[in-house]
Amino acid sequence: MAKNKLMITLSKKFLANDKTLESLVVQLEGFNSVIKNQLSFNKMIETQVAQLASSCPNNNFSVVTTQTGKSTQELPFP
């Protein structure tokens, strides 16, 4: 009798664990979908930033700030 009761209790706990695991799987699948969407969005933004960067003129210049806080600029075309 005690053995049957133990088996029934264990069976109920296993079923509860199965339901919990199934719920976790559903949540993980949802997170996976969200992450894939975010990666796709990031790639799109990266492409757009690269397009913007390539359309901007390439101005190379250097700025030096002294200890007193004065700033100098080297012109790109002296």
C-alpha positions as CSV (number, residue, x, y, z in Angstrom):
1,M,0.0,0.0,0.0
2,A,2.8,2.5,0.9
3,K,4.6,1.5,-2.2
4,N,1.6,2.3,-4.4
5,K,1.1,5.7,-2.7
6,L,4.8,6.5,-3.2
7,M,4.6,5.5,-6.9
8,I,1.5,7.7,-7.3
9,T,3.2,10.7,-5.7
10,L,6.3,10.2,-7.8
11,S,4.2,9.9,-10.9
12,K,2.4,13.2,-10.1
13,K,5.7,14.9,-9.5
14,F,7.1,13.7,-12.8
15,L,4.0,15.0,-14.6
16,A,4.4,18.3,-12.9
17,N,8.0,18.5,-13.9
18,D,7.1,17.6,-17.5
19,K,4.6,20.4,-17.6
20,T,7.2,22.8,-16.2
21,L,9.8,21.7,-18.7
22,E,7.3,22.0,-21.6
23,S,6.6,25.6,-20.4
24,L,10.3,26.4,-20.3
25,V,10.8,25.0,-23.8
26,V,8.0,27.3,-25.1
27,Q,9.6,30.3,-23.4
28,L,13.1,29.4,-24.8
29,E,11.6,29.1,-28.3
30,G,10.1,32.6,-27.8
31,F,13.4,34.0,-26.7
32,N,15.2,32.4,-29.6
33,S,12.7,34.0,-32.0
34,V,13.2,37.4,-30.3
35,I,17.0,37.1,-30.5
36,K,16.9,36.1,-34.2
37,N,14.7,39.2,-34.9
38,Q,17.2,41.4,-32.9
39,L,20.1,40.0,-34.9
40,S,18.3,40.7,-38.1
41,F,17.5,44.3,-37.0
42,N,21.1,44.8,-35.9
43,K,22.4,43.6,-39.3
44,M,20.0,46.0,-41.1
45,I,21.2,48.9,-38.9
46,E,24.8,48.0,-39.5
47,T,24.2,48.0,-43.2
48,Q,22.5,51.4,-43.1
49,V,25.3,52.9,-40.9
50,A,27.9,51.6,-43.4
51,Q,25.9,53.2,-46.3
52,L,25.8,56.5,-44.4
53,A,29.5,56.3,-43.6
54,S,30.4,55.7,-47.2
55,S,28.3,58.6,-48.4
56,C,30.0,61.1,-46.1
57,P,33.1,62.9,-47.3
58,N,36.3,61.4,-45.8
59,N,37.8,64.3,-43.8
60,N,40.9,63.2,-41.9
61,F,42.1,65.6,-39.2
62,S,43.7,65.5,-35.9
63,V,42.9,67.5,-32.7
64,V,45.4,67.9,-29.9
65,T,44.4,69.3,-26.6
66,T,47.2,70.7,-24.4
67,Q,47.3,70.5,-20.6
68,T,46.1,74.1,-20.4
69,G,43.0,73.1,-22.3
70,K,43.9,74.8,-25.6
71,S,43.0,72.9,-28.7
72,T,44.8,72.8,-32.0
73,Q,43.7,71.3,-35.3
74,E,45.8,70.1,-38.1
75,L,44.1,70.9,-41.3
76,P,43.7,68.0,-43.7
77,F,45.1,70.0,-46.6
78,P,47.8,72.4,-45.4
